[in-house]
Amino acid sequence: MSTRCKLNTGAEIPAIGFGTWQDESAQEDAVVEAIKAGYRHIDTARVYGTEKAVGQGVRKSGVPRKDIFITTKLWSNKHHPDDVAPALQQSLDDLGMDYVDLYLMHWPMAWKRGEDPFPKQNGKPVMEDIDFVDTYKAMEKLLQTGKVKAIGVSNFSKAEMERLVQNTSVVPAVHQLECHPWLQQHEFTAWHRVKGIHITHYSPFGNQNAMYSGKGGATKLIDEPLLAEIGKKYTKSAAQVALAWGVTQGHSVLPKSKTPSRIKGNFGGDFKLIPDDMKKIQTINRKIRFNDSSGTFGRDFFMDLEGK
Ligand SMILES: NC(=O)c1ccc[n+]([C@@H]2O[C@H](COP(=O)([O-])OP(=O)(O)OC[C@H]3O[C@@H](n4cnc5c(N)ncnc54)[C@H](OP(=O)(O)O)[C@@H]3O)[C@@H](O)[C@H]2O)c1
């Protein structure tokens, strides 16, 4: 049985999740392949346009819905408290499911209400003055409907997390954020541990996502010689060690791939590294953040965090 982590709701989240951002047309097959390989945790989002493919893939797999942990996310054009429940319903309709295991606020900022996911004027995003605290309070109400089993956030700074926790009544079950051996964020993740908030790593392979190609120079995180060296001892690849680095901390990780051999291989990242190897990996923290939408999303993010 693969590793599972306990959420503050009492539910369990499988440590290895499957990412579905990008390659929309490949995602239905990829999800089927992932479930066949053993994944029981799938991550999608309204804005990825992959909810239908995820739902189809889950049904095609033949594995009962209840055995799979499904996450989706509220996009920034639906932050008005009146829009939150209908936005969830749109996601559920596309997934073809009656509930999600986890519903996350994708980013801590609001854009103009409406159906346009990227509302722009003169090339700039049109912001809406909606406090993420109010959006989150509307998400809290979803818990009573049974349509979401847990709620959480993504891409919040430390100050934003503190304000959220101080002003709301349901402690987020999960914070999904960029984290990998080149952006380790130990202080920030320790803060979450104290608060009982589970951490999920997105982009666990750092700059492997083609959209991040400009940053970090020509080298790739998964080409780090130290990761390959450590892997030898466990007969694992550098990519699998990068995932195990998250799993060993009690976090979940979300590798994405449309390639069957990689989908299978990444599931083999579910193992624990010994403390000595974890210590060695601390030495390669380059503090590079690849997914920073500051500017293009109309405001600054991650201001008090590593990699800024
Ligand atoms: N909350 C957020 O704001 C947020 C932001 C980013 C991502 N996410 C979530 O996290 C997931 C993962 O992040 P990500 O997609 O940015 O990046 P990632 O999983 O770190 O990297 C994906 C890239 O790595 C390649 N790859 C996968 N396995 C590999 C392996 N074993 N060896 C070499 N290359 C490999 C994939 O190629 P192929 O597909 O061609 O095989 C793809 O190009 C997303 O899909 C999404 O679900 C969330």
The ligand as a MOL file (V3000), in Angstrom:
LIG
                    3D

  0  0  0     0  0            999 V3000
M  V30 BEGIN CTAB
M  V30 COUNTS 48 52 0 0 0
M  V30 BEGIN ATOM
M  V30 1 N -1.3880 25.1420 -7.4370 0
M  V30 2 C -0.7090 25.6270 -8.4270 0
M  V30 3 O -0.6760 26.8500 -8.6640 0
M  V30 4 C 0.0770 24.6970 -9.3070 0
M  V30 5 C 1.1210 25.2050 -10.1220 0
M  V30 6 C 1.8480 24.3010 -10.8800 0
M  V30 7 C 1.5270 22.9520 -10.8540 0
M  V30 8 N 0.4930 22.4840 -10.0870 0 CHG=1
M  V30 9 C 0.1250 21.0300 -10.0560 0
M  V30 10 O 1.3240 20.2580 -9.8920 0
M  V30 11 C 1.4890 19.3740 -11.0000 0
M  V30 12 C 2.9490 19.1520 -11.2930 0
M  V30 13 O 3.6440 20.3420 -11.5470 0
M  V30 14 P 4.2390 20.7030 -12.9830 0
M  V30 15 O 3.3290 20.1640 -14.0170 0
M  V30 16 O 4.5480 22.1290 -12.9870 0 CHG=-1
M  V30 17 O 5.6440 20.0410 -13.0430 0
M  V30 18 P 6.4150 18.6720 -12.7760 0
M  V30 19 O 5.5240 17.5390 -12.4440 0
M  V30 20 O 7.4750 19.0600 -11.8120 0
M  V30 21 O 7.0530 18.4380 -14.1950 0
M  V30 22 C 6.3180 18.0450 -15.2960 0
M  V30 23 C 7.2580 17.9240 -16.4900 0
M  V30 24 O 8.2580 16.9490 -16.2280 0
M  V30 25 C 8.2580 15.9360 -17.1960 0
M  V30 26 N 8.5250 14.6840 -16.4750 0
M  V30 27 C 7.6600 13.9860 -15.7080 0
M  V30 28 N 8.2750 12.9250 -15.1580 0
M  V30 29 C 9.5520 12.9560 -15.5700 0
M  V30 30 C 10.6660 12.1190 -15.3500 0
M  V30 31 N 10.5730 11.0530 -14.5650 0
M  V30 32 N 11.8370 12.4540 -15.9390 0
M  V30 33 C 11.9270 13.5480 -16.7310 0
M  V30 34 N 10.9110 14.3750 -16.9810 0
M  V30 35 C 9.7250 14.0810 -16.4090 0
M  V30 36 C 6.8880 15.9930 -17.8450 0
M  V30 37 O 6.9780 15.5840 -19.1920 0
M  V30 38 P 5.8880 14.6640 -19.9550 0
M  V30 39 O 4.5340 15.0420 -19.4660 0
M  V30 40 O 6.1130 15.0330 -21.3620 0
M  V30 41 O 6.2520 13.2370 -19.6420 0
M  V30 42 C 6.5700 17.4810 -17.7580 0
M  V30 43 O 7.1700 18.1840 -18.8110 0
M  V30 44 C 0.6960 20.0710 -12.1220 0
M  V30 45 O 0.3990 19.1940 -13.1870 0
M  V30 46 C -0.5120 20.5520 -11.3560 0
M  V30 47 O -1.4120 19.5000 -11.1310 0
M  V30 48 C -0.2120 23.3440 -9.2940 0
M  V30 END ATOM
M  V30 BEGIN BOND
M  V30 1 1 1 2
M  V30 2 2 2 3
M  V30 3 1 2 4
M  V30 4 1 4 5
M  V30 5 2 4 48
M  V30 6 2 5 6
M  V30 7 1 6 7
M  V30 8 2 7 8
M  V30 9 1 8 9
M  V30 10 1 8 48
M  V30 11 1 9 10
M  V30 12 1 9 46
M  V30 13 1 10 11
M  V30 14 1 11 12
M  V30 15 1 11 44
M  V30 16 1 12 13
M  V30 17 1 13 14
M  V30 18 2 14 15
M  V30 19 1 14 16
M  V30 20 1 14 17
M  V30 21 1 17 18
M  V30 22 2 18 19
M  V30 23 1 18 20
M  V30 24 1 18 21
M  V30 25 1 21 22
M  V30 26 1 22 23
M  V30 27 1 23 24
M  V30 28 1 23 42
M  V30 29 1 24 25
M  V30 30 1 25 26
M  V30 31 1 25 36
M  V30 32 1 26 27
M  V30 33 1 26 35
M  V30 34 2 27 28
M  V30 35 1 28 29
M  V30 36 1 29 30
M  V30 37 2 29 35
M  V30 38 1 30 31
M  V30 39 2 30 32
M  V30 40 1 32 33
M  V30 41 2 33 34
M  V30 42 1 34 35
M  V30 43 1 36 37
M  V30 44 1 36 42
M  V30 45 1 37 38
M  V30 46 2 38 39
M  V30 47 1 38 40
M  V30 48 1 38 41
M  V30 49 1 42 43
M  V30 50 1 44 45
M  V30 51 1 44 46
M  V30 52 1 46 47
M  V30 END BOND
M  V30 END CTAB
M  END
